[in-house]
Amino acid sequence: MAGIGFELNKLLRRNSFISDIVAVFYSANVSAGPWIMSSITLFLIQAFIPQTQIPFLISALIYTFIFSTIIFGAFSTSVTRFLADLIYKNEVEKIYKLYTSSLTYGISASSLFLIFFFLITKITELPKILLFSYSMTVLTIIWIQIIFITAVRKFIPVVVSFLFGSLVSFFLTIALYNYKGEYFAYLGYNLGLMFIASVLQFYIRKYLYMKTNSREKNLFLAAIRSYRKQTIAGILTYLAAWVDDFIAWAYFKYSISKGFVFAPQYDIPMFISYLFIIPTMILFVVNLETDFYTTYRIFYKSIEGNKKLKYIAISKSNLDENVRSTTRLIFSVQLVSMIIGLILSKDLARLLLLNDYGLRALRFGIVGASSNGMFLYVSLLSYYFDLPDIPLRASMIAFVINAVVSIFTVTRFPGVGFLVGFTVSVIFSWITFSRIYSDLLHFEFARNKLTLSKRGVIIHENKAEEIQKEL
């Protein structure tokens, strides 16, 4: 994530409880702000308002989250990498143009999706069209904004916008539902989204906008073309995460609100299961963007600077230890988080009014989400070492397995396809990454096509002079 490491290091160096808490909130929001907000607010709303009383709101929020992630989340890695390139090359005047071209794509793609959706579902009620269109478009915009807000390197607007915006969404949803019903409750939720997007837009424009006369090509398309493999991997990753939901919709064909095919006993528990990977996501952002990045840069600078082999070996050893310790820590935290989720699953199912099928979906979903969290960690590691083929192949494996297994298991074992798909993909990606990483020096030597002298023998300069004198 472009720029986040600078702010995290600055916060953590203060060595205070408050700065550590802010660092945690900052990491959570820039890594998965919309994800966290959507999951937590949906959970709390259902805890206070029966699902049967707000069928349109629940259906629309789940559709909003799923399709906004597919529309832009699939391209986020390519855009982030291109943004990092602009920062590295000090081409800061292009950053805002990349932002606006990304917004243009996000708004256009959302609009196109909404047009087809309303034509197919034949929804004609104006309040439904306006409310769903707004949440869908604005959440897509927020996904784009959290990429660029890291380049601003201001943590307060990120923390405040998501914290306050989530509270506004929740409390206004409850208050306006009690006052005027479901449509006004949805309006309250959208006002929270509006607050988040407005604050982020203010800071992005304030710090990133630079007036230039040059006409640049569409930088969003340039990012996609520059990092095609990351784009394909992103699309497959998000499809792999949601394909089992689509299969459940096709099988159950249940609709609690006109136009929204829904599987509440499947969708809601799978949605809530993602809450149990939040600690892992926070942890790997903090670790990878601080301690890991420091040892990573030292290692590659030692190669770029033609340091002595002993120095390179020491820096590689430090990097090895960091990768091992970070992986152990993240795996341990995710394991504990998964176990806690499984222990609480029965109480959560009772609170969410889930039946036995829904409880099974929740439990399989929690384990599957844990595998998904580890998959994201290994993918990020692979991107650091410029190994996009690993996430590409792993996401393809996850998508195919989830789709095939879910077709045969969704009725009796909900979430098993999701679990098996991401578990196999994690194993594949970690084995592949470990094989390359274990011989990283040789791999970098071969990848960069470094060659020895054509003479085939390297003779020390002083030794060469002695030989010439003897001759």
DRENDO-1510 file (C-alpha; in Angstrom, 1 decimal, always signed):
<recs>
REC; n; res; u; v; w
REC; 1; MET; +0.0; +0.0; +0.0 .
REC; 2; ALA; +1.6; +3.2; -1.2 .
REC; 3; GLY; +2.7; +5.4; +1.6 .
REC; 4; ILE; +1.2; +3.6; +4.6 .
REC; 5; GLY; +4.5; +2.3; +5.9 .
REC; 6; PHE; +5.8; +5.9; +6.5 .
REC; 7; GLU; +2.9; +6.8; +8.7 .
REC; 8; LEU; +2.9; +3.5; +10.6 .
REC; 9; ASN; +6.6; +3.8; +11.4 .
REC; 10; LYS; +6.0; +7.3; +12.6 .
REC; 11; LEU; +3.1; +6.2; +14.9 .
REC; 12; LEU; +4.9; +3.2; +16.3 .
REC; 13; ARG; +8.1; +5.2; +17.0 .
REC; 14; ARG; +6.1; +7.3; +19.5 .
REC; 15; ASN; +5.9; +4.1; +21.7 .
REC; 16; SER; +2.6; +5.1; +23.4 .
REC; 17; PHE; -0.7; +3.3; +23.9 .
REC; 18; ILE; -2.7; +5.9; +22.0 .
REC; 19; SER; -0.4; +5.9; +19.0 .
REC; 20; ASP; -0.5; +2.1; +18.9 .
REC; 21; ILE; -4.3; +2.2; +18.9 .
REC; 22; VAL; -4.3; +4.8; +16.1 .
REC; 23; ALA; -1.9; +2.7; +14.1 .
REC; 24; VAL; -4.3; -0.3; +14.5 .
REC; 25; PHE; -7.3; +1.7; +13.3 .
REC; 26; TYR; -5.3; +3.2; +10.5 .
REC; 27; SER; -4.1; -0.2; +9.3 .
REC; 28; ALA; -7.6; -1.6; +9.5 .
REC; 29; ASN; -9.3; +1.1; +7.6 .
REC; 30; VAL; -6.7; +1.5; +4.7 .
REC; 31; SER; -6.5; -2.3; +4.3 .
REC; 32; ALA; -10.3; -3.1; +4.4 .
REC; 33; GLY; -12.3; +0.0; +5.6 .
REC; 34; PRO; -15.4; -0.7; +3.5 .
REC; 35; TRP; -15.2; -4.4; +4.3 .
REC; 36; ILE; -15.1; -3.8; +8.0 .
REC; 37; MET; -17.7; -1.1; +8.0 .
REC; 38; SER; -20.1; -3.2; +5.9 .
REC; 39; SER; -19.7; -6.3; +8.0 .
REC; 40; ILE; -20.0; -4.7; +11.4 .
REC; 41; THR; -22.8; -2.3; +10.6 .
REC; 42; LEU; -24.8; -5.2; +8.9 .
REC; 43; PHE; -24.3; -7.3; +12.0 .
REC; 44; LEU; -25.3; -4.6; +14.4 .
REC; 45; ILE; -28.3; -3.5; +12.3 .
REC; 46; GLN; -29.6; -7.1; +12.3 .
REC; 47; ALA; -29.1; -7.3; +16.1 .
REC; 48; PHE; -31.4; -4.4; +16.6 .
REC; 49; ILE; -33.9; -4.7; +13.8 .
REC; 50; PRO; -35.4; -8.0; +12.7 .
REC; 51; GLN; -34.4; -9.1; +9.2 .
REC; 52; THR; -38.0; -9.6; +8.2 .
REC; 53; GLN; -38.7; -5.9; +8.8 .
REC; 54; ILE; -35.9; -4.6; +6.5 .
REC; 55; PRO; -35.7; -7.1; +3.6 .
REC; 56; PHE; -34.8; -4.5; +1.0 .
REC; 57; LEU; -32.1; -2.9; +3.2 .
REC; 58; ILE; -30.4; -6.2; +4.0 .
REC; 59; SER; -30.5; -7.5; +0.4 .
REC; 60; ALA; -29.3; -4.2; -1.0 .
REC; 61; LEU; -26.4; -3.9; +1.5 .
REC; 62; ILE; -25.1; -7.4; +0.7 .
REC; 63; TYR; -25.4; -6.7; -3.1 .
REC; 64; THR; -23.7; -3.4; -2.6 .
REC; 65; PHE; -20.7; -4.9; -0.9 .
REC; 66; ILE; -20.3; -7.9; -3.1 .
REC; 67; PHE; -20.5; -6.1; -6.4 .
REC; 68; SER; -18.6; -3.0; -5.4 .
REC; 69; THR; -15.6; -5.3; -4.5 .
REC; 70; ILE; -15.9; -7.0; -7.9 .
REC; 71; ILE; -16.2; -3.8; -9.8 .
REC; 72; PHE; -13.1; -2.1; -8.4 .
REC; 73; GLY; -11.5; -4.4; -5.8 .
REC; 74; ALA; -10.4; -6.6; -8.7 .
REC; 75; PHE; -8.3; -3.8; -10.0 .
REC; 76; SER; -7.0; -2.4; -6.7 .
REC; 77; THR; -3.6; -4.2; -6.8 .
REC; 78; SER; -2.8; -2.9; -10.3 .
REC; 79; VAL; -3.7; +0.6; -9.4 .
REC; 80; THR; -1.9; +0.5; -6.1 .
REC; 81; ARG; +1.3; -0.8; -7.8 .
REC; 82; PHE; +1.1; +1.9; -10.5 .
REC; 83; LEU; +0.5; +4.6; -7.8 .
REC; 84; ALA; +3.6; +3.3; -5.9 .
REC; 85; ASP; +5.6; +3.6; -9.2 .
REC; 86; LEU; +4.5; +7.2; -9.6 .
REC; 87; ILE; +5.6; +8.0; -6.0 .
REC; 88; TYR; +9.0; +6.2; -6.5 .
REC; 89; LYS; +9.6; +8.1; -9.8 .
REC; 90; ASN; +8.5; +11.4; -8.1 .
REC; 91; GLU; +5.9; +11.9; -10.8 .
REC; 92; VAL; +3.5; +13.3; -8.2 .
REC; 93; GLU; +1.7; +15.5; -10.7 .
REC; 94; LYS; +0.2; +12.3; -12.2 .
REC; 95; ILE; -1.2; +10.9; -9.0 .
REC; 96; TYR; -4.5; +12.9; -9.0 .
REC; 97; LYS; -5.0; +12.1; -12.7 .
REC; 98; LEU; -4.7; +8.4; -11.9 .
REC; 99; TYR; -7.2; +9.0; -9.1 .
REC; 100; THR; -9.7; +10.8; -11.4 .
REC; 101; SER; -9.4; +8.2; -14.1 .
REC; 102; SER; -10.0; +5.5; -11.5 .
REC; 103; LEU; -13.1; +7.3; -10.3 .
REC; 104; THR; -14.3; +7.6; -13.9 .
REC; 105; TYR; -14.0; +3.9; -14.3 .
REC; 106; GLY; -15.6; +3.1; -10.9 .
REC; 107; ILE; -18.6; +5.4; -11.5 .
REC; 108; SER; -19.1; +4.3; -15.1 .
REC; 109; ALA; -18.8; +0.6; -14.2 .
REC; 110; SER; -21.2; +1.0; -11.3 .
REC; 111; SER; -23.7; +2.9; -13.5 .
REC; 112; LEU; -23.5; +0.2; -16.2 .
REC; 113; PHE; -24.1; -2.5; -13.6 .
REC; 114; LEU; -27.1; -0.7; -12.1 .
REC; 115; ILE; -28.7; -0.1; -15.5 .
REC; 116; PHE; -28.5; -3.8; -16.4 .
REC; 117; PHE; -29.6; -4.8; -12.9 .
REC; 118; PHE; -32.8; -2.6; -12.9 .
REC; 119; LEU; -33.6; -3.7; -16.5 .
REC; 120; ILE; -33.3; -7.4; -15.6 .
REC; 121; THR; -35.1; -7.2; -12.2 .
REC; 122; LYS; -37.7; -4.7; -13.4 .
REC; 123; ILE; -37.5; -2.7; -10.3 .
REC; 124; THR; -39.5; +0.5; -10.9 .
REC; 125; GLU; -39.9; +2.0; -7.4 .
REC; 126; LEU; -38.0; +5.3; -7.4 .
REC; 127; PRO; -36.9; +5.1; -3.7 .
REC; 128; LYS; -35.3; +1.7; -4.2 .
REC; 129; ILE; -33.6; +2.8; -7.4 .
REC; 130; LEU; -32.1; +5.9; -5.8 .
REC; 131; LEU; -31.1; +4.3; -2.5 .
REC; 132; PHE; -29.4; +1.3; -4.0 .
REC; 133; SER; -27.7; +3.3; -6.8 .
REC; 134; TYR; -26.3; +5.7; -4.3 .
REC; 135; SER; -24.9; +3.1; -1.9 .
REC; 136; MET; -23.5; +1.0; -4.8 .
REC; 137; THR; -21.7; +4.0; -6.4 .
REC; 138; VAL; -20.4; +5.6; -3.2 .
REC; 139; LEU; -19.0; +2.4; -1.8 .
REC; 140; THR; -17.2; +1.8; -5.1 .
REC; 141; ILE; -15.8; +5.3; -4.8 .
REC; 142; ILE; -14.6; +4.6; -1.2 .
REC; 143; TRP; -12.8; +1.5; -2.4 .
REC; 144; ILE; -10.9; +3.8; -4.8 .
REC; 145; GLN; -10.3; +6.5; -2.2 .
REC; 146; ILE; -8.6; +4.2; +0.4 .
REC; 147; ILE; -5.9; +3.4; -2.1 .
REC; 148; PHE; -5.1; +7.1; -2.7 .
REC; 149; ILE; -5.5; +8.3; +0.9 .
REC; 150; THR; -2.3; +6.3; +1.8 .
REC; 151; ALA; -0.3; +8.6; -0.5 .
REC; 152; VAL; -1.5; +11.6; +1.5 .
REC; 153; ARG; +0.1; +10.1; +4.6 .
REC; 154; LYS; -2.4; +11.7; +7.0 .
REC; 155; PHE; -3.8; +9.1; +9.4 .
REC; 156; ILE; -6.4; +11.3; +11.3 .
REC; 157; PRO; -8.8; +11.7; +8.3 .
REC; 158; VAL; -8.8; +8.0; +7.7 .
REC; 159; VAL; -9.5; +7.0; +11.3 .
REC; 160; VAL; -12.0; +9.7; +11.9 .
REC; 161; SER; -13.9; +9.3; +8.6 .
REC; 162; PHE; -14.5; +5.5; +9.0 .
REC; 163; LEU; -15.1; +5.6; +12.7 .
REC; 164; PHE; -17.5; +8.5; +12.7 .
REC; 165; GLY; -19.1; +7.5; +9.3 .
REC; 166; SER; -19.8; +3.9; +10.6 .
REC; 167; LEU; -21.4; +5.3; +13.7 .
REC; 168; VAL; -23.5; +7.7; +11.7 .
REC; 169; SER; -24.6; +4.9; +9.4 .
REC; 170; PHE; -25.6; +2.6; +12.3 .
REC; 171; PHE; -27.3; +5.2; +14.6 .
REC; 172; LEU; -29.2; +6.9; +11.8 .
REC; 173; THR; -30.3; +3.6; +10.4 .
REC; 174; ILE; -31.8; +2.6; +13.7 .
REC; 175; ALA; -33.2; +6.1; +14.5 .
REC; 176; LEU; -34.8; +6.7; +11.1 .
REC; 177; TYR; -36.2; +3.2; +10.9 .
REC; 178; ASN; -38.1; +3.8; +14.2 .
REC; 179; TYR; -39.2; +7.2; +12.8 .
REC; 180; LYS; -40.2; +6.5; +9.2 .
REC; 181; GLY; -39.4; +2.8; +8.3 .
REC; 182; GLU; -37.1; +0.9; +6.0 .
REC; 183; TYR; -36.5; +3.5; +3.2 .
REC; 184; PHE; -35.5; +6.2; +5.7 .
REC; 185; ALA; -33.3; +3.6; +7.5 .
REC; 186; TYR; -31.5; +3.0; +4.2 .
REC; 187; LEU; -31.1; +6.8; +3.8 .
REC; 188; GLY; -29.5; +7.0; +7.2 .
REC; 189; TYR; -27.0; +4.3; +6.2 .
REC; 190; ASN; -26.2; +6.2; +3.0 .
REC; 191; LEU; -25.5; +9.4; +5.0 .
REC; 192; GLY; -22.8; +7.6; +6.8 .
REC; 193; LEU; -21.2; +6.6; +3.5 .
REC; 194; MET; -21.5; +10.1; +2.2 .
REC; 195; PHE; -19.6; +11.4; +5.3 .
REC; 196; ILE; -16.8; +8.9; +4.7 .
REC; 197; ALA; -16.5; +9.7; +1.0 .
REC; 198; SER; -16.7; +13.5; +1.5 .
REC; 199; VAL; -13.9; +13.6; +4.1 .
REC; 200; LEU; -11.6; +11.3; +2.1 .
REC; 201; GLN; -12.3; +13.4; -1.1 .
REC; 202; PHE; -11.5; +16.6; +0.8 .
REC; 203; TYR; -8.0; +15.4; +1.9 .
REC; 204; ILE; -7.2; +13.7; -1.4 .
REC; 205; ARG; -7.9; +16.8; -3.4 .
REC; 206; LYS; -6.2; +19.1; -0.8 .
REC; 207; TYR; -2.9; +17.1; -0.8 .
REC; 208; LEU; -2.8; +15.4; -4.2 .
REC; 209; TYR; -4.3; +17.8; -6.7 .
REC; 210; MET; -1.7; +19.6; -8.8 .
REC; 211; LYS; -2.8; +21.9; -11.7 .
REC; 212; THR; -1.0; +21.0; -14.9 .
REC; 213; ASN; -1.5; +21.9; -18.5 .
REC; 214; SER; -0.2; +18.6; -19.9 .
REC; 215; ARG; -2.8; +16.1; -21.2 .
REC; 216; GLU; -2.1; +12.6; -19.9 .
REC; 217; LYS; -3.5; +9.4; -21.3 .
REC; 218; ASN; -6.0; +7.5; -19.2 .
REC; 219; LEU; -3.7; +6.4; -16.3 .
REC; 220; PHE; -6.2; +3.8; -15.0 .
REC; 221; LEU; -6.0; +1.9; -18.3 .
REC; 222; ALA; -2.2; +2.4; -18.2 .
REC; 223; ALA; -2.1; +0.8; -14.8 .
REC; 224; ILE; -4.2; -2.2; -16.0 .
REC; 225; ARG; -1.9; -2.6; -19.1 .
REC; 226; SER; +1.2; -2.3; -17.0 .
REC; 227; TYR; +0.1; -5.0; -14.5 .
REC; 228; ARG; -2.1; -7.4; -16.4 .
REC; 229; LYS; -1.3; -10.4; -14.2 .
REC; 230; GLN; -2.3; -8.5; -11.1 .
REC; 231; THR; -5.5; -7.5; -12.7 .
REC; 232; ILE; -6.5; -11.0; -13.7 .
REC; 233; ALA; -5.5; -12.3; -10.3 .
REC; 234; GLY; -7.6; -9.6; -8.7 .
REC; 235; ILE; -10.7; -10.5; -10.7 .
REC; 236; LEU; -10.3; -14.2; -10.0 .
REC; 237; THR; -9.7; -13.6; -6.3 .
REC; 238; TYR; -12.9; -11.7; -5.8 .
REC; 239; LEU; -14.9; -14.1; -8.0 .
REC; 240; ALA; -13.4; -17.0; -6.0 .
REC; 241; ALA; -14.6; -15.3; -2.8 .
REC; 242; TRP; -18.2; -14.9; -4.0 .
REC; 243; VAL; -18.9; -17.6; -6.5 .
REC; 244; ASP; -20.3; -19.9; -3.8 .
REC; 245; ASP; -22.8; -17.2; -3.0 .
REC; 246; PHE; -23.9; -16.9; -6.6 .
REC; 247; ILE; -24.4; -20.7; -6.7 .
REC; 248; ALA; -26.5; -20.5; -3.5 .
REC; 249; TRP; -28.6; -17.8; -5.1 .
REC; 250; ALA; -29.1; -19.9; -8.2 .
REC; 251; TYR; -30.1; -22.9; -6.2 .
REC; 252; PHE; -32.4; -21.4; -3.6 .
REC; 253; LYS; -33.8; -18.6; -5.8 .
REC; 254; TYR; -35.1; -17.0; -2.6 .
REC; 255; SER; -36.2; -13.3; -2.7 .
REC; 256; ILE; -37.2; -11.3; +0.4 .
REC; 257; SER; -37.2; -8.1; -1.7 .
REC; 258; LYS; -38.3; -7.8; -5.4 .
REC; 259; GLY; -35.3; -8.1; -7.7 .
REC; 260; PHE; -32.8; -9.3; -5.1 .
REC; 261; VAL; -32.2; -13.0; -5.3 .
REC; 262; PHE; -31.0; -13.9; -1.9 .
REC; 263; ALA; -30.0; -16.8; +0.3 .
REC; 264; PRO; -30.2; -15.3; +3.8 .
REC; 265; GLN; -29.3; -18.5; +5.6 .
REC; 266; TYR; -26.1; -18.7; +3.5 .
REC; 267; ASP; -25.2; -15.1; +2.7 .
REC; 268; ILE; -25.5; -13.5; +6.1 .
REC; 269; PRO; -23.3; -16.1; +7.9 .
REC; 270; MET; -20.7; -16.1; +5.1 .
REC; 271; PHE; -20.7; -12.3; +5.3 .
REC; 272; ILE; -20.3; -12.2; +9.1 .
REC; 273; SER; -17.5; -14.9; +8.9 .
REC; 274; TYR; -15.2; -12.3; +7.4 .
REC; 275; LEU; -15.2; -10.4; +10.7 .
REC; 276; PHE; -12.8; -13.1; +12.0 .
REC; 277; ILE; -10.0; -12.2; +9.6 .
REC; 278; ILE; -9.9; -8.5; +10.6 .
REC; 279; PRO; -7.1; -9.1; +13.2 .
REC; 280; THR; -5.0; -10.9; +10.6 .
REC; 281; MET; -5.5; -8.2; +8.0 .
REC; 282; ILE; -4.4; -5.5; +10.5 .
REC; 283; LEU; -1.5; -7.6; +11.7 .
REC; 284; PHE; +0.0; -8.3; +8.3 .
REC; 285; VAL; -0.4; -4.7; +7.1 .
REC; 286; VAL; +1.4; -3.4; +10.2 .
REC; 287; ASN; +4.2; -6.1; +10.0 .
REC; 288; LEU; +4.7; -6.1; +6.3 .
REC; 289; GLU; +4.7; -2.3; +5.9 .
REC; 290; THR; +7.1; -1.7; +8.9 .
REC; 291; ASP; +9.6; -4.3; +10.1 .
REC; 292; PHE; +9.4; -6.6; +7.0 .
REC; 293; TYR; +9.7; -3.7; +4.6 .
REC; 294; THR; +12.9; -2.4; +6.4 .
REC; 295; THR; +14.7; -5.8; +6.1 .
REC; 296; TYR; +13.3; -6.2; +2.6 .
REC; 297; ARG; +14.8; -2.9; +1.4 .
REC; 298; ILE; +18.1; -3.5; +3.1 .
REC; 299; PHE; +18.4; -6.8; +1.3 .
REC; 300; TYR; +17.7; -5.5; -2.1 .
REC; 301; LYS; +19.8; -2.3; -1.6 .
REC; 302; SER; +22.7; -4.6; -0.7 .
REC; 303; ILE; +22.3; -6.3; -4.1 .
REC; 304; GLU; +21.8; -3.0; -6.0 .
REC; 305; GLY; +24.8; -1.5; -4.3 .
REC; 306; ASN; +27.1; -4.4; -5.1 .
REC; 307; LYS; +27.9; -5.1; -1.5 .
REC; 308; LYS; +30.2; -7.9; -0.4 .
REC; 309; LEU; +28.7; -11.4; -0.4 .
REC; 310; LYS; +29.0; -11.6; +3.4 .
REC; 311; TYR; +26.9; -8.4; +3.8 .
REC; 312; ILE; +24.3; -9.7; +1.4 .
REC; 313; ALA; +24.2; -13.0; +3.2 .
REC; 314; ILE; +23.6; -11.2; +6.5 .
REC; 315; SER; +20.8; -9.1; +5.1 .
REC; 316; LYS; +19.2; -12.2; +3.6 .
REC; 317; SER; +19.4; -13.9; +6.9 .
REC; 318; ASN; +17.7; -11.0; +8.6 .
REC; 319; LEU; +15.0; -11.1; +6.0 .
REC; 320; ASP; +14.6; -14.8; +6.4 .
REC; 321; GLU; +14.0; -14.4; +10.2 .
REC; 322; ASN; +11.5; -11.6; +9.6 .
REC; 323; VAL; +9.5; -13.6; +7.1 .
REC; 324; ARG; +9.5; -16.7; +9.4 .
REC; 325; SER; +8.5; -14.7; +12.5 .
REC; 326; THR; +5.8; -12.7; +10.7 .
REC; 327; THR; +4.3; -15.8; +9.1 .
REC; 328; ARG; +4.3; -17.6; +12.5 .
REC; 329; LEU; +2.7; -14.7; +14.2 .
REC; 330; ILE; +0.0; -14.1; +11.5 .
REC; 331; PHE; -0.8; -17.9; +11.4 .
REC; 332; SER; -1.1; -18.0; +15.2 .
REC; 333; VAL; -3.3; -15.0; +15.4 .
REC; 334; GLN; -5.6; -16.3; +12.6 .
REC; 335; LEU; -5.8; -19.7; +14.3 .
REC; 336; VAL; -6.9; -18.1; +17.6 .
REC; 337; SER; -9.3; -15.8; +15.9 .
REC; 338; MET; -10.8; -18.8; +14.0 .
REC; 339; ILE; -11.2; -20.9; +17.2 .
REC; 340; ILE; -12.9; -17.9; +19.0 .
REC; 341; GLY; -15.3; -17.6; +16.0 .
REC; 342; LEU; -16.1; -21.3; +16.2 .
REC; 343; ILE; -16.7; -21.1; +19.9 .
REC; 344; LEU; -19.0; -18.1; +19.5 .
REC; 345; SER; -20.8; -19.4; +16.4 .
REC; 346; LYS; -23.7; -20.9; +18.2 .
REC; 347; ASP; -24.5; -17.7; +20.1 .
REC; 348; LEU; -24.0; -15.7; +16.9 .
REC; 349; ALA; -26.4; -18.0; +15.0 .
REC; 350; ARG; -29.0; -17.5; +17.8 .
REC; 351; LEU; -28.5; -13.7; +17.6 .
REC; 352; LEU; -28.8; -13.6; +13.8 .
REC; 353; LEU; -31.8; -16.0; +13.8 .
REC; 354; LEU; -29.9; -18.7; +11.8 .
REC; 355; ASN; -31.2; -22.2; +11.6 .
REC; 356; ASP; -29.1; -25.4; +11.5 .
REC; 357; TYR; -28.2; -24.8; +7.9 .
REC; 358; GLY; -27.1; -21.2; +8.7 .
REC; 359; LEU; -25.0; -22.4; +11.6 .
REC; 360; ARG; -23.1; -24.8; +9.4 .
REC; 361; ALA; -22.6; -22.1; +6.9 .
REC; 362; LEU; -21.2; -19.8; +9.6 .
REC; 363; ARG; -18.8; -22.4; +10.9 .
REC; 364; PHE; -17.5; -23.5; +7.5 .
REC; 365; GLY; -17.4; -19.8; +6.6 .
REC; 366; ILE; -15.2; -18.9; +9.6 .
REC; 367; VAL; -12.7; -21.6; +8.7 .
REC; 368; GLY; -12.8; -20.7; +5.0 .
REC; 369; ALA; -12.4; -17.0; +5.8 .
REC; 370; SER; -9.3; -17.9; +7.8 .
REC; 371; SER; -7.8; -19.6; +4.7 .
REC; 372; ASN; -8.8; -16.6; +2.7 .
REC; 373; GLY; -6.9; -14.4; +5.1 .
REC; 374; MET; -3.8; -16.5; +4.8 .
REC; 375; PHE; -4.2; -16.5; +1.0 .
REC; 376; LEU; -4.2; -12.7; +1.0 .
REC; 377; TYR; -1.1; -12.6; +3.2 .
REC; 378; VAL; +0.9; -15.0; +0.9 .
REC; 379; SER; -0.4; -13.1; -2.2 .
REC; 380; LEU; +0.9; -9.8; -0.7 .
REC; 381; LEU; +4.3; -11.4; +0.1 .
REC; 382; SER; +4.4; -12.7; -3.5 .
REC; 383; TYR; +3.7; -9.2; -4.9 .
REC; 384; TYR; +6.5; -7.8; -2.7 .
REC; 385; PHE; +9.0; -10.1; -4.5 .
REC; 386; ASP; +7.4; -9.4; -7.9 .
REC; 387; LEU; +6.0; -12.9; -8.2 .
REC; 388; PRO; +2.5; -12.2; -9.7 .
REC; 389; ASP; +2.2; -15.6; -11.2 .
REC; 390; ILE; +1.7; -17.1; -7.7 .
REC; 391; PRO; -1.4; -15.2; -6.8 .
REC; 392; LEU; -2.7; -15.6; -10.4 .
REC; 393; ARG; -2.5; -19.4; -10.3 .
REC; 394; ALA; -3.6; -19.6; -6.7 .
REC; 395; SER; -6.7; -17.5; -7.4 .
REC; 396; MET; -7.5; -19.6; -10.4 .
REC; 397; ILE; -7.3; -22.7; -8.2 .
REC; 398; ALA; -9.5; -21.1; -5.5 .
REC; 399; PHE; -12.1; -20.1; -8.1 .
REC; 400; VAL; -12.4; -23.4; -9.9 .
REC; 401; ILE; -12.4; -25.5; -6.7 .
REC; 402; ASN; -15.0; -23.3; -5.0 .
REC; 403; ALA; -17.2; -23.3; -8.0 .
REC; 404; VAL; -17.1; -27.0; -8.6 .
REC; 405; VAL; -17.3; -28.1; -5.0 .
REC; 406; SER; -20.1; -25.7; -4.2 .
REC; 407; ILE; -22.3; -27.0; -7.0 .
REC; 408; PHE; -22.4; -30.4; -5.2 .
REC; 409; THR; -22.3; -29.3; -1.6 .
REC; 410; VAL; -24.2; -26.1; -1.2 .
REC; 411; THR; -27.4; -27.8; -0.1 .
REC; 412; ARG; -26.0; -29.9; +2.7 .
REC; 413; PHE; -22.5; -28.5; +3.5 .
REC; 414; PRO; -22.7; -24.7; +2.9 .
REC; 415; GLY; -19.4; -23.0; +2.6 .
REC; 416; VAL; -17.3; -26.2; +2.1 .
REC; 417; GLY; -16.4; -25.1; -1.5 .
REC; 418; PHE; -15.2; -21.8; -0.2 .
REC; 419; LEU; -13.2; -23.5; +2.6 .
REC; 420; VAL; -11.6; -26.1; +0.3 .
REC; 421; GLY; -10.9; -23.7; -2.5 .
REC; 422; PHE; -8.9; -21.2; -0.4 .
REC; 423; THR; -7.2; -23.9; +1.7 .
REC; 424; VAL; -5.8; -25.7; -1.4 .
REC; 425; SER; -4.8; -22.3; -2.9 .
REC; 426; VAL; -3.0; -21.3; +0.3 .
REC; 427; ILE; -1.1; -24.6; +0.3 .
REC; 428; PHE; -0.2; -24.2; -3.3 .
REC; 429; SER; +0.9; -20.5; -3.1 .
REC; 430; TRP; +3.0; -21.1; +0.1 .
REC; 431; ILE; +4.8; -24.1; -1.4 .
REC; 432; THR; +5.5; -22.3; -4.6 .
REC; 433; PHE; +6.6; -19.1; -2.8 .
REC; 434; SER; +8.8; -21.1; -0.4 .
REC; 435; ARG; +10.5; -22.9; -3.2 .
REC; 436; ILE; +11.5; -19.7; -5.0 .
REC; 437; TYR; +12.3; -17.8; -1.8 .
REC; 438; SER; +14.6; -20.6; -0.5 .
REC; 439; ASP; +16.9; -19.9; -3.4 .
REC; 440; LEU; +16.2; -16.2; -3.8 .
REC; 441; LEU; +19.7; -15.0; -4.6 .
REC; 442; HIS; +20.0; -17.5; -7.5 .
REC; 443; PHE; +16.5; -16.6; -8.6 .
REC; 444; GLU; +17.2; -12.9; -8.7 .
REC; 445; PHE; +20.5; -13.6; -10.5 .
REC; 446; ALA; +18.7; -15.5; -13.2 .
REC; 447; ARG; +15.6; -13.2; -13.4 .
REC; 448; ASN; +17.7; -10.1; -13.9 .
REC; 449; LYS; +20.0; -12.0; -16.4 .
REC; 450; LEU; +23.2; -11.0; -14.7 .
REC; 451; THR; +26.1; -12.5; -16.5 .
REC; 452; LEU; +29.8; -13.1; -15.9 .
REC; 453; SER; +32.6; -11.9; -18.0 .
REC; 454; LYS; +32.7; -13.5; -21.5 .
REC; 455; ARG; +36.2; -14.7; -20.7 .
REC; 456; GLY; +34.7; -17.1; -18.3 .
REC; 457; VAL; +37.2; -16.4; -15.6 .
REC; 458; ILE; +37.4; -13.4; -13.2 .
REC; 459; ILE; +40.9; -12.4; -12.3 .
REC; 460; HIS; +41.6; -10.0; -9.5 .
REC; 461; GLU; +42.9; -6.6; -10.8 .
REC; 462; ASN; +46.2; -6.8; -8.8 .
REC; 463; LYS; +46.7; -10.4; -9.8 .
REC; 464; ALA; +46.2; -9.4; -13.4 .
REC; 465; GLU; +49.0; -6.8; -13.2 .
REC; 466; GLU; +51.4; -9.4; -11.7 .
REC; 467; ILE; +50.7; -11.8; -14.5 .
REC; 468; GLN; +51.3; -9.1; -17.1 .
REC; 469; LYS; +54.7; -8.2; -15.5 .
REC; 470; GLU; +55.8; -11.9; -15.6 .
REC; 471; LEU; +54.9; -12.1; -19.2 .
</recs>
